[in-house]
Amino acid sequence: MDAVLADAVAKEGLTEWGPGDFREPLAVLLDDYPGAGLNPIGEHILRSGLVHSLRMRLRTEEWIRRYPEILDEHIEAPIVVVGMMRSGTTLLQRLLAADSRLHCARGWEVVEAAPKLDYDFAGTDPRIAISETRESKSRELAPELFAIHPMYAKEAEEEIVFLADAFLSHVPESGANLPNYRSWLNTQDFTPAYDYLHRMLKFLQWQKRRRGVTAGRWVLKSPAHLGYLDTLREQFPDVHIVHMHRNPRTTVSSGASLNATLHAMHADEVDTNRVGAQWLERMGWTNDRAMAVRDSWADESARVTDIHFDDAVSDPIGQIERLYDVLGMQVTNTAAAMMIDWLATRPREVSRPPYSLADYGLSDKQVDERFALYNKRFGKDAQ
C-alpha cells in the first residue's frame, strides 16, 4: 500500500487524494495478489495499472482544487446501456453516441481522464495520439485480447475504468485469481465507487465544455452496472436503463474466453475450468441482483427499455426509434444519418479465436439451469 501510494505521489508531485475511502478496497486487493500466481510481467502490468489509477485520482483532485466549478456540473438523465458481455451493449452505446446530441466517453478520454496540469484546451488534444499509439500496440502485442475486447481511441468506451479506479469493481477478478477479494466484494456497498464515477463524469463534462462540446445527456455503458442498478439509480435518479439480452450460452462462454485470456497475460498457469465456474457464478449472481432490483421498481416500465441482441443487429435504427419514443426524443434526419454513417464506417472486429462452453468446463445444461429464470423472463422465446 505505502509503496504504490508513494509511487503515484512521486510521479505526480501531488498529495491530495480527495474524498472517499479507496484505501480499504485497495488493501484487500493488494493482500490477495500474492496468491494469484502472477508472473513478473503480470505483476508489472497490474501494479502499473494500480499506480495509474492513483495518479488519475491525484491529478483530478488538483484540477478540482484549481477549478472548483467542476463539481457544479450536472449529469442530466443519463442513458445507461447494461447487459451481459457480448449482448450488444457496445453496439447500442456506440450507435447512440453517433447522435451528436449525446455525450459519451471516448476511448482516449477513458485511458487518461485527467489531463496533465499544463494542458491547453485549444487545439488537438495530445491524449488522442497517445491513445492511438496504445491501440496500435495492443493490436500488435496482444492481438488475441484485442480481437475479443477491442478498445478504440476515438470510439465511445465504457466507463468501468472509473469503478476500477475506486478499487471497488469486478475488473481485478477478470484478470487474476483473487478469491478473497472476489468474495469480499459480494458484501460491499458500491456507493463509493459510484460517487467516484459521478465525480469523474462531471470532470469529463467540464472538459468537454471547455473544448466547445455542448451535447446534453450522456450515453453510458458497462455490463458491470448490471449488478448495481439500485446504486446506479441512487447516484443518477433520472437515469434510463437500456437492458440488452442474449442467450446466456453465448454470453457466458464469451466472458469466460475474455477472462481466460486476461489471466494468461498475467500468469503462466491458468485453470480454465476454474475461470469458467467463477464466471458462471458471477453472471448468475449479477443477473439475480438485476432482476430483483427491477422487480422492486414501481416505475420499471418507464425506467427500463429491454432490447434483444437479435433485434439490435437486424433493425438497429428501429430499436433506437423505439427507445427514443420512451425517452421523449426524436430520431431526427440528422441523427439517423449519423447513425447510418457510423454503421457503415465503424471499425470491423477481427475474427475471434474459437471457443465454446466446454473449453471452460461448462455445458449448455449448466448454463440453462443457472439462467432458467432469466431465460423465462427475457429469452427470445419469452417475447
C-alpha positions as CSV (number, residue, x, y, z in Angstrom):
1,M,0.0,0.0,0.0
2,D,2.6,2.5,1.1
3,A,4.8,1.8,-2.0
4,V,2.1,2.2,-4.6
5,L,0.8,5.4,-3.0
6,A,4.3,6.7,-2.8
7,D,5.0,5.9,-6.5
8,A,1.9,7.8,-7.6
9,V,2.8,10.8,-5.4
10,A,6.3,10.8,-6.7
11,K,5.2,10.7,-10.4
12,E,2.6,13.5,-10.0
13,G,4.2,15.7,-7.3
14,L,0.8,15.9,-5.6
15,T,-0.5,14.6,-2.3
16,E,-4.3,15.3,-2.1
17,W,-6.4,12.2,-2.6
18,G,-9.8,13.8,-2.4
19,P,-13.0,12.3,-0.7
20,G,-13.9,8.7,-0.4
21,D,-12.2,5.7,1.2
22,F,-10.3,3.9,-1.5
23,R,-7.7,2.5,0.8
24,E,-9.7,-0.3,2.3
25,P,-10.6,-1.9,-1.1
26,L,-7.1,-1.3,-2.4
27,A,-5.7,-3.0,0.7
28,V,-7.9,-6.1,0.2
29,L,-6.9,-6.3,-3.4
30,L,-3.2,-5.9,-2.7
31,D,-3.4,-8.6,0.0
32,D,-4.9,-11.1,-2.5
33,Y,-2.4,-10.6,-5.4
34,P,0.5,-12.5,-3.8
35,G,-1.6,-15.8,-4.0
36,A,-2.7,-15.2,-7.6
37,G,0.2,-17.0,-9.2
38,L,1.3,-13.9,-11.2
39,N,4.4,-14.0,-13.4
40,P,6.8,-11.0,-13.4
41,I,5.1,-9.5,-16.5
42,G,1.7,-9.8,-14.9
43,E,2.9,-8.2,-11.7
44,H,4.3,-5.3,-13.6
45,I,1.2,-4.8,-15.7
46,L,-1.2,-5.0,-12.8
47,R,0.9,-2.8,-10.4
48,S,1.4,-0.2,-13.1
49,G,-2.4,-0.1,-13.5
50,L,-2.9,0.5,-9.8
51,V,-0.4,3.3,-9.8
52,H,-2.0,4.8,-12.9
53,S,-5.4,4.8,-11.2
54,L,-3.9,6.6,-8.2
55,R,-2.2,9.1,-10.4
56,M,-5.5,9.9,-12.1
57,R,-7.1,10.5,-8.7
58,L,-4.3,12.8,-7.6
59,R,-4.4,14.8,-10.9
60,T,-8.2,15.0,-10.8
61,E,-8.2,16.5,-7.3
62,E,-5.7,19.1,-8.3
63,W,-7.9,20.1,-11.3
64,I,-10.9,20.4,-9.0
65,R,-8.8,22.5,-6.5
66,R,-8.0,24.9,-9.3
67,Y,-11.4,24.9,-10.8
68,P,-14.0,24.1,-8.1
69,E,-16.8,24.8,-10.6
70,I,-16.2,21.3,-11.9
71,L,-18.3,20.0,-9.1
72,D,-21.2,22.2,-10.2
73,E,-21.6,20.3,-13.4
74,H,-24.9,18.4,-13.6
75,I,-25.2,15.0,-15.2
76,E,-28.7,15.1,-16.6
77,A,-30.8,12.0,-17.2
78,P,-28.1,9.7,-18.5
79,I,-29.0,6.8,-20.7
80,V,-27.1,3.7,-19.4
81,V,-26.7,0.5,-21.5
82,V,-26.3,-2.6,-19.5
83,G,-26.4,-6.4,-20.2
84,M,-24.1,-9.3,-20.1
85,M,-20.9,-9.2,-22.1
86,R,-21.5,-9.8,-25.8
87,S,-25.2,-9.0,-25.6
88,G,-24.9,-5.9,-27.8
89,T,-24.1,-3.3,-25.3
90,T,-21.2,-1.9,-27.3
91,L,-23.3,-1.7,-30.5
92,L,-26.1,0.2,-28.8
93,Q,-23.9,2.6,-26.9
94,R,-21.8,3.5,-30.0
95,L,-24.9,3.8,-32.2
96,L,-26.4,6.2,-29.7
97,A,-23.1,8.1,-29.4
98,A,-23.3,8.8,-33.1
99,D,-26.1,11.2,-32.3
100,S,-24.3,14.5,-31.6
101,R,-26.9,15.5,-29.1
102,L,-25.5,12.9,-26.6
103,H,-22.2,12.9,-24.7
104,C,-20.1,9.8,-24.4
105,A,-16.6,9.0,-23.0
106,R,-14.3,8.3,-25.9
107,G,-11.5,5.7,-25.6
108,W,-8.8,8.4,-25.3
109,E,-10.8,10.2,-22.5
110,V,-11.1,7.0,-20.5
111,V,-7.4,6.0,-20.8
112,E,-6.3,9.3,-19.3
113,A,-9.3,11.0,-17.9
114,A,-7.3,13.7,-16.1
115,P,-5.0,15.6,-18.5
116,K,-1.7,16.9,-17.4
117,L,-1.9,20.1,-15.3
118,D,-0.3,22.3,-18.1
119,Y,-2.9,21.1,-20.6
120,D,-4.2,23.7,-23.1
121,F,-7.8,23.2,-24.2
122,A,-7.1,24.9,-27.5
123,G,-6.0,22.7,-30.4
124,T,-5.9,18.9,-30.8
125,D,-5.8,17.0,-27.5
126,P,-2.4,15.2,-27.2
127,R,-4.2,12.3,-25.4
128,I,-5.7,11.3,-28.7
129,A,-2.3,10.5,-30.2
130,I,-1.2,8.7,-27.0
131,S,-4.4,6.6,-27.1
132,E,-4.0,5.8,-30.8
133,T,-0.4,4.6,-30.1
134,R,-1.8,2.4,-27.3
135,E,-4.4,1.0,-29.6
136,S,-1.8,0.2,-32.2
137,K,0.5,-1.5,-29.6
138,S,-2.5,-3.5,-28.3
139,R,-3.2,-4.8,-31.8
140,E,0.5,-5.8,-32.2
141,L,1.4,-7.2,-28.8
142,A,-2.0,-8.6,-27.6
143,P,-3.9,-9.5,-30.8
144,E,-6.0,-12.2,-29.1
145,L,-7.1,-9.8,-26.4
146,F,-7.8,-7.0,-29.0
147,A,-9.9,-9.5,-31.0
148,I,-12.0,-10.3,-28.0
149,H,-12.3,-6.9,-26.5
150,P,-11.1,-4.1,-28.9
151,M,-10.7,-0.6,-27.4
152,Y,-10.6,2.2,-30.0
153,A,-9.2,5.6,-29.3
154,K,-12.0,7.6,-30.9
155,E,-15.0,5.3,-30.3
156,A,-17.3,5.5,-27.4
157,E,-16.0,3.4,-24.5
158,E,-17.4,2.1,-21.3
159,E,-16.8,3.9,-18.0
160,I,-16.0,0.8,-16.0
161,V,-12.5,2.2,-15.6
162,F,-13.8,4.7,-13.1
163,L,-15.2,2.0,-10.9
164,A,-11.9,0.2,-11.2
165,D,-10.1,3.4,-10.2
166,A,-12.1,3.3,-7.0
167,F,-10.8,-0.3,-6.4
168,L,-14.5,-1.4,-6.0
169,S,-15.1,-3.3,-9.2
170,H,-15.1,-6.8,-10.7
171,V,-12.3,-5.8,-13.1
172,P,-9.5,-7.3,-11.0
173,E,-11.1,-10.8,-10.8
174,S,-11.4,-10.8,-14.6
175,G,-7.6,-10.7,-14.8
176,A,-6.4,-12.8,-11.9
177,N,-7.5,-15.5,-9.4
178,L,-8.5,-13.4,-6.4
179,P,-10.9,-15.5,-4.3
180,N,-10.6,-13.3,-1.2
181,Y,-11.2,-10.0,-3.0
182,R,-13.9,-11.6,-5.1
183,S,-15.9,-12.8,-2.1
184,W,-15.3,-9.6,-0.1
185,L,-16.8,-7.6,-3.0
186,N,-20.0,-9.5,-2.7
187,T,-20.7,-8.0,0.7
188,Q,-19.7,-4.4,-0.1
189,D,-21.7,-1.2,-0.7
190,F,-20.5,0.1,-4.1
191,T,-21.7,3.7,-3.3
192,P,-18.1,5.0,-3.0
193,A,-17.3,3.7,-6.5
194,Y,-20.4,5.3,-8.0
195,D,-19.6,8.5,-6.1
196,Y,-16.2,8.5,-7.9
197,L,-17.8,7.7,-11.2
198,H,-20.2,10.6,-10.8
199,R,-17.3,12.9,-9.9
200,M,-15.3,11.8,-13.0
201,L,-18.3,12.3,-15.3
202,K,-18.6,15.9,-14.0
203,F,-14.9,16.4,-14.7
204,L,-15.2,14.9,-18.2
205,Q,-18.3,17.1,-19.0
206,W,-16.4,20.2,-17.8
207,Q,-13.5,19.4,-20.1
208,K,-15.9,18.9,-23.0
209,R,-17.5,22.2,-22.4
210,R,-14.0,23.9,-22.3
211,R,-13.4,22.3,-25.7
212,G,-16.7,23.6,-27.0
213,V,-18.7,20.4,-27.0
214,T,-22.2,21.2,-25.9
215,A,-24.2,18.0,-26.0
216,G,-26.8,17.3,-23.4
217,R,-27.4,13.8,-22.0
218,W,-24.8,11.2,-21.5
219,V,-24.9,7.7,-23.0
220,L,-23.0,5.4,-20.8
221,K,-22.4,1.6,-20.9
222,S,-21.0,-1.1,-18.9
223,P,-22.0,-4.7,-18.2
224,A,-20.6,-4.0,-14.7
225,H,-23.6,-1.8,-13.8
226,L,-26.0,-4.8,-14.1
227,G,-25.4,-6.0,-10.6
228,Y,-25.7,-2.5,-9.1
229,L,-28.8,-0.9,-10.7
230,D,-30.0,0.3,-7.4
231,T,-26.8,2.1,-6.6
232,L,-26.7,3.5,-10.2
233,R,-30.2,4.9,-9.8
234,E,-29.4,6.4,-6.3
235,Q,-26.5,8.2,-8.0
236,F,-28.5,9.3,-11.0
237,P,-32.2,9.4,-10.0
238,D,-33.3,10.3,-13.6
239,V,-31.4,7.5,-15.3
240,H,-32.9,5.5,-18.1
241,I,-31.6,2.0,-18.5
242,V,-31.3,0.1,-21.7
243,H,-31.1,-3.6,-20.8
244,M,-29.6,-5.8,-23.6
245,H,-30.4,-9.5,-23.8
246,R,-28.9,-12.5,-25.5
247,N,-28.8,-16.3,-24.9
248,P,-26.6,-16.8,-21.8
249,R,-24.9,-19.8,-23.5
250,T,-23.2,-17.3,-25.8
251,T,-22.6,-14.5,-23.3
252,V,-21.2,-16.8,-20.6
253,S,-18.8,-18.5,-23.0
254,S,-17.6,-15.2,-24.4
255,G,-17.0,-13.7,-21.0
256,A,-15.1,-16.8,-19.9
257,S,-12.9,-16.5,-23.0
258,L,-12.0,-12.9,-22.3
259,N,-11.2,-13.7,-18.6
260,A,-9.1,-16.7,-19.5
261,T,-7.1,-14.5,-22.0
262,L,-6.6,-11.8,-19.4
263,H,-5.5,-14.4,-16.8
264,A,-3.0,-15.8,-19.3
265,M,-1.5,-12.4,-19.8
266,H,-0.7,-12.2,-16.1
267,A,0.0,-15.8,-15.0
268,D,1.8,-18.7,-16.6
269,E,-0.7,-21.3,-15.4
270,V,-4.4,-20.8,-15.8
271,D,-7.1,-23.2,-14.8
272,T,-9.7,-22.6,-17.5
273,N,-12.3,-24.7,-15.7
274,R,-12.0,-22.5,-12.6
275,V,-12.3,-19.4,-14.8
276,G,-15.5,-20.8,-16.3
277,A,-17.0,-21.8,-13.0
278,Q,-16.2,-18.4,-11.5
279,W,-17.7,-16.5,-14.4
280,L,-20.9,-18.6,-14.4
281,E,-21.3,-17.9,-10.7
282,R,-20.6,-14.1,-11.2
283,M,-23.0,-13.7,-14.1
284,G,-25.7,-15.7,-12.3
285,W,-25.2,-13.5,-9.2
286,T,-25.3,-10.3,-11.3
287,N,-28.4,-11.2,-13.1
288,D,-30.2,-12.3,-10.0
289,R,-29.5,-8.9,-8.5
290,A,-30.6,-7.1,-11.6
291,M,-33.9,-8.9,-11.8
292,A,-34.6,-8.4,-8.0
293,V,-33.9,-4.6,-8.3
294,R,-36.0,-4.2,-11.4
295,D,-38.9,-6.1,-9.6
296,S,-38.6,-3.5,-6.7
297,W,-39.2,-0.5,-9.0
298,A,-42.8,0.5,-9.3
299,D,-42.0,2.6,-12.4
300,E,-39.8,-0.1,-14.0
301,S,-41.6,0.2,-17.4
302,A,-40.7,3.9,-17.6
303,R,-37.2,3.4,-16.4
304,V,-36.0,0.4,-18.4
305,T,-36.1,-0.5,-22.1
306,D,-35.4,-4.1,-23.0
307,I,-33.8,-4.8,-26.3
308,H,-32.8,-8.3,-27.6
309,F,-29.4,-8.7,-29.3
310,D,-31.0,-10.2,-32.5
311,D,-33.3,-7.2,-32.8
312,A,-30.5,-4.7,-32.3
313,V,-28.5,-6.4,-35.1
314,S,-31.4,-6.9,-37.6
315,D,-33.0,-3.5,-37.1
316,P,-30.7,-1.1,-35.1
317,I,-32.3,2.2,-36.2
318,G,-35.8,0.7,-35.4
319,Q,-34.7,-0.2,-31.9
320,I,-33.3,3.3,-31.4
321,E,-36.5,4.8,-32.5
322,R,-38.4,2.6,-30.0
323,L,-36.1,3.7,-27.3
324,Y,-36.3,7.4,-28.2
325,D,-40.1,7.1,-28.1
326,V,-39.8,6.2,-24.4
327,L,-37.3,8.9,-23.8
328,G,-39.5,11.6,-25.5
329,M,-36.8,12.2,-28.1
330,Q,-36.9,12.1,-31.9
331,V,-34.6,10.3,-34.3
332,T,-34.1,13.4,-36.4
333,N,-32.9,13.1,-40.0
334,T,-29.5,14.4,-38.9
335,A,-29.3,11.8,-36.1
336,A,-30.5,9.0,-38.4
337,A,-27.8,10.0,-41.0
338,M,-25.1,10.0,-38.3
339,M,-26.1,6.5,-37.1
340,I,-26.4,5.1,-40.5
341,D,-22.9,6.5,-41.4
342,W,-21.5,5.0,-38.2
343,L,-22.9,1.6,-39.0
344,A,-21.3,1.8,-42.5
345,T,-17.9,3.0,-41.3
346,R,-17.5,1.6,-37.8
347,P,-14.4,-0.4,-37.0
348,R,-14.8,-4.1,-38.0
349,E,-14.0,-6.6,-35.4
350,V,-11.3,-9.1,-36.4
351,S,-12.1,-12.8,-36.2
352,R,-12.1,-14.1,-32.6
353,P,-10.3,-17.3,-31.6
354,P,-12.7,-20.2,-31.5
355,Y,-14.2,-21.1,-28.1
356,S,-17.0,-23.0,-26.5
357,L,-18.5,-23.6,-23.1
358,A,-16.8,-26.9,-22.9
359,D,-13.4,-25.1,-23.1
360,Y,-14.2,-23.7,-19.7
361,G,-15.6,-26.9,-18.1
362,L,-19.2,-25.8,-18.7
363,S,-22.2,-27.3,-20.5
364,D,-25.4,-26.0,-22.1
365,K,-27.4,-27.7,-19.3
366,Q,-25.4,-26.0,-16.6
367,V,-26.0,-22.6,-18.1
368,D,-29.6,-23.2,-18.9
369,E,-30.3,-24.3,-15.3
370,R,-28.5,-21.3,-13.8
371,F,-30.3,-18.9,-16.0
372,A,-33.7,-20.6,-16.1
373,L,-35.5,-17.6,-14.5
374,Y,-33.6,-15.1,-16.7
375,N,-34.5,-17.1,-19.9
376,K,-38.1,-17.4,-18.8
377,R,-38.4,-13.7,-18.4
378,F,-36.1,-12.3,-21.2
379,G,-35.3,-15.2,-23.5
380,K,-36.3,-14.9,-27.2
381,D,-39.0,-17.5,-26.7
382,A,-40.5,-15.4,-23.8
383,Q,-41.2,-12.4,-26.1
